[in-house]
């Protein structure tokens, strides 16, 4: 049984429609739960330090430091300054992809066909790059600041030849993942299909966002010390907060 580090009720809840995008500051000591409402969701997310936005999520260090090619409960997200920006403290899905990235406008049209606003209105086909850039602009960020993303709820495996394979139905309705913030972290996210999802119909799935206050921040930190590297990264985070 998964241990939860927060109590109900949620501080706030918000539904992110399929195809939509948003950005928020997850405050130090808070937990954000992402819930796959219908199953088959994918959420692409960037992470930055809102107070010094040159500090960003470093996915290569995140994976190398924890000796993993997937992300799940017990894994931390390292910044390029060696600090823990967020950590996965609960996860009913079990596998989140750090490799797949997002599609741009041309790639989206090539995969799904033309889906213009003029005909489809709010149902037009959105793409990951533009969705992220719209949110980034609200924080004085631009194309040069576009980062690698984590694709929550999606599973991509890699064989010995380096070929990627997307796993359908990795996430079912009601699956969730919870992110704990040991420091303030700016999250920029969009709910669009994974680039390697073989389904050729444009049908992005919605997710629920729920905010909680961690009951015991030290207990959360202790649970994340799954590797020596995580302990050093948390030490860096505490030093930064002084």
C-alpha positions in Angstrom: 0.0 0.0 0.0 1.3 3.4 -1.0 2.1 5.8 1.9 0.6 9.2 1.4 2.5 12.2 3.0 -0.5 14.5 3.1 -4.0 14.6 4.6 -7.3 15.4 2.8 -8.9 17.6 1.8 -7.0 19.2 -1.1 -6.0 22.8 -0.8 -7.1 23.3 -4.4 -8.3 21.3 -7.4 -8.3 22.1 -11.1 -9.1 20.1 -14.2 -6.7 20.4 -17.1 -8.6 19.5 -20.3 -7.0 17.4 -23.0 -4.9 19.5 -25.3 -4.7 22.3 -22.7 -1.6 23.8 -21.0 -0.9 25.6 -17.7 1.9 26.7 -15.4 2.1 27.1 -11.7 4.5 27.5 -8.8 4.4 24.5 -6.5 5.5 26.0 -3.2 8.1 24.5 -0.9 6.4 21.9 1.3 3.5 21.3 -1.1 2.5 18.1 -3.0 0.9 18.2 -6.4 -1.2 15.1 -7.4 -1.7 14.5 -11.2 -4.6 12.1 -11.8 -5.4 10.5 -15.2 -9.2 10.9 -15.3 -10.1 8.7 -18.3 -7.0 6.6 -18.8 -4.3 7.0 -21.5 -3.3 10.5 -20.5 0.1 12.0 -21.1 1.4 15.2 -19.3 4.6 16.8 -20.6 6.3 18.9 -17.9 9.2 21.3 -17.5 10.6 22.4 -14.2 12.5 25.6 -13.3 13.5 27.6 -10.3 10.9 30.5 -10.3 13.3 32.8 -8.4 16.3 32.2 -10.7 15.0 30.7 -13.9 18.4 29.9 -15.2 18.3 26.9 -12.8 16.3 24.2 -14.6 15.6 20.5 -14.5 18.6 18.4 -15.7 17.1 15.1 -16.9 20.5 13.5 -17.8 21.8 14.1 -14.3 18.5 13.0 -12.8 18.8 9.6 -14.6 22.5 9.1 -14.2 22.5 10.0 -10.5 19.8 7.5 -9.7 20.9 4.8 -12.2 17.6 4.6 -13.9 16.0 5.0 -17.3 12.5 5.5 -16.0 10.9 7.6 -13.3 8.6 6.4 -10.5 8.1 6.6 -6.7 11.4 7.3 -4.9 13.0 9.2 -7.7 14.0 12.9 -7.4 14.3 15.5 -10.1 17.7 17.2 -10.1 18.4 20.7 -11.3 21.5 21.7 -13.1 22.7 23.1 -9.8 22.6 19.7 -8.2 19.5 20.4 -6.1 16.2 18.5 -5.8 13.5 20.5 -7.5 10.8 17.8 -6.9 10.4 14.2 -6.0 7.9 11.5 -6.8 6.4 10.5 -3.4 3.4 8.4 -4.6 2.7 6.7 -7.9 0.0 4.2 -8.9 1.2 4.1 -12.5 4.8 2.9 -12.0 6.6 4.3 -15.1 7.0 7.8 -16.5 9.0 8.6 -19.6 12.0 10.9 -19.6 13.0 10.5 -23.3 10.1 11.2 -25.7 9.9 15.0 -25.7 7.0 16.7 -27.4 5.8 17.2 -31.0 6.1 20.5 -32.9 3.4 22.0 -35.3 4.8 20.3 -38.4 5.1 16.9 -36.7 1.6 17.2 -35.3 0.2 17.9 -38.7 2.1 15.1 -40.3 0.8 12.6 -37.7 -2.8 13.7 -37.2 -3.6 15.8 -40.3 -4.9 19.3 -40.5 -6.9 20.4 -37.6 -7.4 24.2 -37.9 -9.1 26.5 -35.5 -11.2 27.9 -38.4 -13.0 24.6 -38.7 -12.7 23.0 -35.3 -12.7 26.1 -33.0 -11.4 25.1 -29.6 -11.0 21.5 -30.7 -8.2 22.4 -33.1 -5.0 20.3 -33.0 -2.5 21.7 -30.6 1.2 20.7 -30.4 3.6 20.4 -27.4 6.1 23.0 -28.5 3.6 25.8 -29.0 1.7 24.9 -25.8 4.8 25.1 -23.7 5.9 28.3 -25.3 2.6 30.0 -24.6 3.0 29.2 -20.9 6.7 30.1 -20.9 5.9 33.5 -22.3 4.0 34.3 -19.1 7.2 33.9 -17.2 9.4 35.9 -19.6 10.8 32.7 -21.2 11.2 32.0 -24.9 12.3 29.3 -27.4 15.9 29.3 -26.2 14.6 28.3 -22.8 12.6 25.3 -24.0 13.8 22.2 -22.1 13.6 18.5 -22.1 10.3 17.3 -20.5 9.1 14.5 -18.4 6.2 12.6 -19.9 4.0 11.5 -17.0 1.8 8.5 -17.4 3.7 7.2 -20.4 6.0 4.2 -20.7 8.8 3.9 -23.3 11.3 1.1 -23.1 14.6 0.9 -24.8 16.1 -2.3 -26.3 19.7 -3.3 -26.6 19.9 -1.7 -30.0 18.7 1.6 -28.7 15.2 1.4 -30.2 12.3 3.0 -28.3 9.0 1.1 -27.8 5.9 2.8 -26.6 3.7 0.8 -24.2 -0.1 1.4 -24.8 -2.5 1.5 -21.8 0.3 2.2 -19.3 -2.0 4.4 -17.3 -5.6 3.5 -16.4 -8.4 5.7 -15.3 -7.7 6.9 -11.8 -4.0 6.4 -11.9 -2.0 9.2 -10.2 1.4 10.5 -9.4 2.4 12.9 -6.7 5.2 15.4 -6.8 6.7 16.9 -3.6 8.5 20.3 -3.7 11.4 20.7 -1.3 11.9 24.2 -2.8 9.6 26.5 -4.8 9.4 25.1 -8.3 7.9 26.5 -11.5 6.0 23.7 -13.4 5.1 24.2 -17.1 2.9 21.5 -18.5 0.6 20.4 -21.3 -1.8 17.5 -21.7 -1.1 16.1 -25.1 -0.5 12.5 -26.5 3.0 11.2 -26.2 4.9 11.6 -29.5 5.4 7.9 -29.9 1.8 6.9 -29.1 0.8 4.9 -32.3 -2.8 6.1 -32.2 -3.3 8.3 -35.2 -6.4 10.0 -34.0 -5.9 13.3 -32.1 -7.6 12.6 -28.8 -5.7 14.2 -25.8 -6.9 13.1 -22.4 -7.7 15.4 -19.4 -6.0 15.3 -16.0 -6.9 16.5 -12.5 -4.5 18.7 -10.6 -4.8 18.6 -6.8 -2.7 20.5 -4.3 -1.9 19.3 -0.8 0.3 20.4 2.1 2.8 17.8 3.2 2.2 16.7 6.8 5.8 16.2 7.6 8.5 17.5 5.2 11.3 15.6 7.0 9.4 12.3 6.6 9.0 13.0 2.9 12.7 13.8 2.6 13.8 10.7 4.5 11.6 8.5 2.2 13.4 10.0 -0.9 16.9 9.1 0.3 16.9 6.0 -1.9 20.5 6.7 -3.1 23.5 8.6 -1.8 23.2 11.0 -4.7 19.7 12.0 -3.5 21.0 12.7 0.0 23.7 15.1 -1.4 21.1 16.8 -3.6 18.7 17.4 -0.7 21.7 18.8 1.3 22.3 21.2 -1.6 18.6 22.2 -1.6 18.6 22.9 2.1 21.7 25.0 1.8 20.2 27.0 -1.1 17.1 27.8 1.1 19.2 29.3 3.9 
